[in-house]
Amino acid sequence: MFWYPPLLILVNALLPRPTQCALLERFEDLKRNDFDFVIIGGGTAGNTVANRLTENPNHHVLVLEAGGSNANAFVSMIPNFCARTLGSAIDWNYTAQTGPVMNRVVGLPRGFVLGGTSSMNCMAYTRGTREDWDRYAHVTNDAGWSWDNIQTYVRKNERFTPPADGHDTTGEFDPSVHSFDGINSVTLSGFRHQVATRVIQASKAMGNDSEFRFVLDMNSGEHLGIGFAQSTVLNGTRSSSATSYLGPQFINRPNLHVLLHAHVTRISSEETAHNGLTFTGVELSQDSGKTLHTVTASKEVILSAGSIATPQILMNSGIGDPNTLSNLGIRTLQRLPSVGRNLSEHLVLTLGWVVTANDTDSEAARNATLAAEQLRQWNETRTGPLVDAPDLDFGWVRLPKNASIFERVKDPSPGPNTAHIEIQFLVSIFPAEFRIIIPH
Ligand SMILES: Cc1cc2nc3c(=O)[nH]c(=O)nc-3n(C[C@H](O)[C@H](O)[C@H](O)COP(=O)(O)OP(=O)(O)OC[C@H]3O[C@@H](n4cnc5c(N)ncnc54)[C@H](O)[C@@H]3O)c2cc1C
């Protein structure tokens, strides 16, 4: 699907490997099989929880990840290569049959590697709006989810770092709404492209009354307008949950255990008259189900296998809709009909524009020497056009109040200060089937 420079494989072999000694490949190498917490899925959420739980040295925590190490996943490391992770060996390569409107089979990418989808996503750091979070608080009747209350955790997560080119970022973000001492790195573009600069210039020229006005920081709780992208990148390299929350300063904690290639089949349980149903451990396999292993969790099993595998594991464990489970020959332990239902996913529509700028990714796509030079620069200095995630600027806009769609559909936005449409300005290559070329 994507074009790879010929030097890629060679340079991959020369890349320095992060030292992650505590990552185990074989079940037999686990020093124990009884833990306080067992976390299913070493992805975005799973690794974050593993890091926080192992702050307490008395907690023995096991992370079970079906995929392999991120340290070998070259396409994952280079921010500009994010689209190349789609359909690669670190993608589960799920497909989905869409509903009646589109009626076709589409790819549904999800990370199959330590770090999960944070090892293959496009690194855009967007917090949502105050209205979004306050709606969560309202719907859940839990004030802990409100914008104000969630900021503690936003700040614990975020470590705002200088961009790869070290340029002065004054006027590109609002430092007062950011944290500089969290764990996951967030940064601004480290290689300013001509198109991205023009987008910002144009939005400033439109003035404050325009829907395309300049917004200094779209992560302040109010995002409408156009502004500089912020990305989870550190020194020109992807900052995933694997590189941050399981980074070198954490991975060697003696109470943190991470097993790779560990495919969880189900959560094991016991039912007693006294305690009712108790989930006691996890069953897994490393050889496609030929050998099953069990580990126990004395405190909690944390299921963080992503939006597809989480309900699958719940259903395998007897939790779900009794009709569906009995058709699959699974005994229902807990009736929860909504498990495995109501998934919705957003679509991306890519509009390609012909531009006069000469620093788009198209240049490297048609010039192997230039592509090899960009890769060499990234590899040696972590600078140049490959240091940035594809999104260079963002726009957040609303449909007009009287848009005809609202005659049929209730406005899904949580309030008048939250966008209906997210615009991402890229200079990257996307698969041809997504492109509509508009001549200049
Ligand atoms: C192509 C793409 C681009 C995206 N871009 C962005 C972006 O720019 N910014 C943004 O904020 N969000 C983005 N997202 C969304 C975001 O990455 C995800 O919402 C988030 O990473 C999901 O986190 P998670 O912990 O729920 O799941 P994951 O991070 O997917 O973690 C689940 C983990 O469970 C493992 N697993 C699954 N089944 C099993 C099993 N049976 N046994 C053991 N382990 C198992 C998986 O291998 C994986 O490691 C993007 C998503 C995609 C697909």
The ligand as an ORCA input file, in Angstrom:
! r2SCAN-3c Opt
* xyz 0 1
  C      -4.950      4.480     12.822
  C      -5.301      5.149     14.128
  C      -4.903      6.448     14.358
  C      -5.221      7.065     15.561
  N      -4.765      8.322     15.779
  C      -4.950      8.885     16.995
  C      -4.365     10.134     17.295
  O      -3.660     10.724     16.465
  N      -4.577     10.666     18.547
  C      -5.347      9.996     19.483
  O      -5.494     10.513     20.600
  N      -5.905      8.816     19.211
  C      -5.713      8.235     18.005
  N      -6.246      7.012     17.752
  C      -7.040      6.356     18.813
  C      -6.196      5.842     19.964
  O      -4.934      5.412     19.530
  C      -6.934      4.680     20.651
  O      -8.226      5.113     21.035
  C      -6.217      4.187     21.900
  O      -4.862      3.919     21.613
  C      -6.908      2.924     22.424
  O      -6.283      2.545     23.623
  P      -6.686      1.199     24.368
  O      -5.809      1.078     25.555
  O      -8.157      1.158     24.550
  O      -6.368      0.026     23.315
  P      -4.976     -0.367     22.676
  O      -3.971      0.702     22.810
  O      -5.294     -0.852     21.287
  O      -4.487     -1.569     23.594
  C      -5.047     -2.854     23.556
  C      -3.897     -3.849     23.708
  O      -4.448     -5.124     23.989
  C      -3.720     -6.095     23.265
  N      -4.602     -7.268     23.111
  C      -5.706     -7.397     22.356
  N      -6.229     -8.633     22.483
  C      -5.439     -9.277     23.371
  C      -5.462    -10.583     23.914
  N      -6.420    -11.466     23.595
  N      -4.491    -10.936     24.786
  C      -3.511    -10.049     25.141
  N      -3.434     -8.800     24.636
  C      -4.406     -8.435     23.770
  C      -3.419     -5.397     21.945
  O      -2.393     -6.039     21.225
  C      -3.065     -4.013     22.431
  O      -1.707     -3.898     22.740
  C      -5.961      6.373     16.547
  C      -6.379      5.067     16.318
  C      -6.051      4.455     15.125
  C      -6.508      3.039     14.901
*
